[in-house]
Amino acid sequence: MAWSIWAILVLVLLILETITVDFFFMMLGFGALFATATAWFTGSLTAQIIVFAIVSVIALFLVRPWVKRRINNDNKIVSNISGLLGKTGIALTEVNILGGRVKVAGEVWSAKTLAGIEIPAQAEIEVAQVEGAHLIVLQR
């Protein structure tokens, strides 16, 4: 009958995990799952608690960091227009402070330069910054 108590504990820990999503309660749930199996094969409460403690500690210190790295990947993926910073392209038209057109990463963008700089058509450019819907570009 002790196995059913461990099984209920597994369910409670998994429900808590869905609320926190920190993988802490899931690791304790693994310990409780192994304790459930131990209770199924033996009636020793001491053995069940030892198995629960050992599996939980191993899961918390070895499995949890690995899972957190895989699931909660903190590497920021740069997307959209901010992903164009530092990219190179080609000026389709003359680009000056008033505007122009450039092709970067296979897409055509409106572009401007900094004051006093003019970039001729067909020149290689680099995206220096983003200002609204315009790329601020420099000649390479």
C-alpha distance (Angstrom), angle and dihedral (degrees) to the residues before:
residue distance angle dihedral
M1 . . .
A2 3.82 . .
W3 3.80 89.7 .
S4 3.82 90.1 65.8
I5 3.80 91.3 55.6
W6 3.81 89.8 51.5
A7 3.82 89.6 47.4
I8 3.81 90.6 52.7
L9 3.80 88.8 49.0
V10 3.83 89.2 52.9
L11 3.82 90.1 54.2
V12 3.82 93.1 46.6
L13 3.81 91.3 49.5
L14 3.80 92.2 49.2
I15 3.81 90.4 50.1
L16 3.80 89.5 51.0
E17 3.81 88.4 49.5
T18 3.79 91.4 56.0
I19 3.80 88.4 55.6
T20 3.81 97.6 47.1
V21 3.84 102.9 27.7
D22 3.80 91.1 -160.7
F23 3.83 96.9 118.6
F24 3.81 90.7 -123.9
F25 3.79 97.6 108.8
M26 3.81 91.1 40.2
M27 3.79 90.1 59.5
L28 3.80 90.1 50.3
G29 3.79 86.6 48.0
F30 3.82 89.2 57.4
G31 3.79 88.6 53.4
A32 3.79 90.6 49.2
L33 3.81 90.5 48.0
F34 3.80 91.4 54.6
A35 3.82 89.4 45.1
T36 3.83 87.3 53.1
A37 3.80 89.8 55.1
T38 3.80 90.4 46.5
A39 3.81 90.6 50.8
W40 3.80 89.5 50.4
F41 3.81 91.4 57.5
T42 3.81 100.9 33.0
G43 3.77 136.6 28.3
S44 3.80 94.3 -145.5
L45 3.80 110.1 120.9
T46 3.80 89.5 -167.8
A47 3.81 91.6 57.5
Q48 3.81 90.7 47.4
I49 3.81 92.9 52.0
I50 3.82 92.2 45.8
V51 3.82 91.4 50.5
F52 3.82 90.3 46.9
A53 3.82 91.6 50.5
I54 3.81 96.4 45.1
V55 3.81 96.2 45.5
S56 3.82 92.1 44.0
V57 3.81 93.3 50.6
I58 3.80 92.4 46.6
A59 3.79 90.9 47.7
L60 3.82 93.1 47.1
F61 3.79 95.5 49.6
L62 3.79 102.6 32.8
V63 3.79 110.3 21.6
R64 3.83 101.1 34.0
P65 3.84 96.8 58.3
W66 3.80 90.7 48.3
V67 3.83 92.1 48.7
K68 3.81 92.3 46.7
R69 3.81 90.9 52.3
R70 3.80 90.8 50.1
I71 3.80 98.7 42.9
N72 3.80 104.4 29.5
N73 3.77 96.3 43.8
D74 3.81 104.1 -179.3
N75 3.79 93.6 -165.9
K76 3.73 103.4 118.0
I77 3.76 113.2 -133.2
V78 3.75 108.6 -143.6
S79 3.75 109.6 -139.0
N80 3.76 142.9 168.6
I81 3.77 119.4 13.4
S82 3.83 96.0 -18.7
G83 3.80 87.8 62.0
L84 3.80 88.7 67.6
L85 3.81 95.0 67.1
G86 3.79 109.2 119.6
K87 3.82 93.6 9.5
T88 3.77 119.7 132.1
G89 3.77 128.4 -133.5
I90 3.77 143.7 146.4
A91 3.80 132.1 -85.1
L92 3.81 108.9 -118.8
T93 3.80 92.4 -171.6
E94 3.77 133.9 12.5
V95 3.80 107.7 -69.4
N96 3.80 121.8 -151.4
I97 3.80 138.9 146.2
L98 3.82 90.1 -69.0
G99 3.79 94.4 53.6
G100 3.76 147.1 -94.6
R101 3.82 141.4 -177.5
V102 3.79 128.3 -87.7
K103 3.77 135.5 177.9
V104 3.81 115.2 -134.1
A105 3.80 125.8 168.7
G106 3.79 90.9 -7.2
E107 3.81 94.5 -54.8
V108 3.79 130.9 103.8
W109 3.82 115.1 -125.5
S110 3.78 137.8 -179.0
A111 3.76 108.5 -112.3
K112 3.79 142.1 -174.8
T113 3.76 134.9 -170.6
L114 3.76 131.6 -139.8
A115 3.80 118.1 -89.2
G116 3.78 114.6 -64.6
I117 3.79 96.7 10.3
E118 3.79 121.9 114.6
I119 3.77 123.8 -174.3
P120 3.82 118.1 -160.6
A121 3.81 122.7 -133.1
Q122 3.82 115.1 -85.7
A123 3.83 92.1 24.0
E124 3.79 118.8 134.5
I125 3.81 111.6 -108.9
E126 3.80 138.4 -171.2
V127 3.81 125.5 -148.0
A128 3.81 108.2 -118.5
Q129 3.80 100.3 174.2
V130 3.77 144.8 -21.0
E131 3.77 122.6 -112.9
G132 3.79 112.4 -176.8
A133 3.80 106.8 -59.0
H134 3.81 93.6 -19.6
L135 3.76 128.8 89.3
I136 3.78 115.8 -137.6
V137 3.78 104.6 -141.0
L138 3.79 138.9 -171.4
Q139 3.78 128.2 -157.0
R140 3.81 113.6 -107.5
